[in-house]
Amino acid sequence: MNANTIPFAITILALGLSVNIVFAQNANPQSKQTGPTQSEEIPMLSERLEAKAAASATRLPEDVRQTYARGIVTVRATGIEKSAKQVGDGAIDAQLSGWDGKSIKLSDLWQDGPIVLMWYRGGWCPYCNIQLRAMQQSMDKLENAGAKLVVLTPELPEKAKETAEANDLDIVALHDKGNAVARKYGLVFQLPKAIVPAYRDKLKLPQYNGNDAMELPLSATYVIDKSGKITYAFLDADYKKRAEPVDVIEAVKKAAQK
């Protein structure tokens, strides 16, 4: 081999090594990206909620669907979406216990960093369960953004535990007995008379909440910063609509920078 052929030989050798490396990476599953690809990403929460609503629409009689739809209109007409706590308002402090028996003071949590305060209506609500599972799947990103998730519910602790177990959740919901905290946030509304029988007799709301009050909180989500101020608020009278986890995570990132 003369001096003129040495660079060519080195090039061939380099190409051969490159091909072998690529082949080894493709042959070894552990060297591949383990996270979901763009086509395999978890669907947005709104898509899952819409799919559930579409499935319910095919199952429920038209008159029942119209009754629930009118119920949403009635709740929205009360102005609750605007009268409830909004961005810029001070958060309400409270000491609450979860089904694990541990007591938590909300201000102790937000003093350490932003918190996400989220209400769900009860384990009887399929839309709540879909949202809870979505938040569970987003927990790592939420915590990496600098926040703690705090979930409140009016359902009894033993019912909240059943909800967590049925949905494979690590989330421990805090018991908002009699909607006391939700009431201070302005989130509580009376169920429209037309849908009371369904909630009372079919969904067994009194058994879940441990009282006969025909009321519920909006499925609200707030982000609260270290100063105790609300920096993000999702409020919708339509129980089929919930805060999108990606939006909540972005709101947390902004709150954490303050």
Beta strands, then each sheet from edge to edge (+ up, - down):
strand 1: 95-97
strand 2: 103-105
strand 3: 115-119
strand 4: 148-153
strand 5: 174-175
strand 6: 188-190
strand 7: 215-217
strand 8: 221-224
strand 9: 230-234
sheet 1: 1+ 2-
sheet 2: 5+ 4+ 3+ 8- 9+
sheet 3: 6+ 7-
end
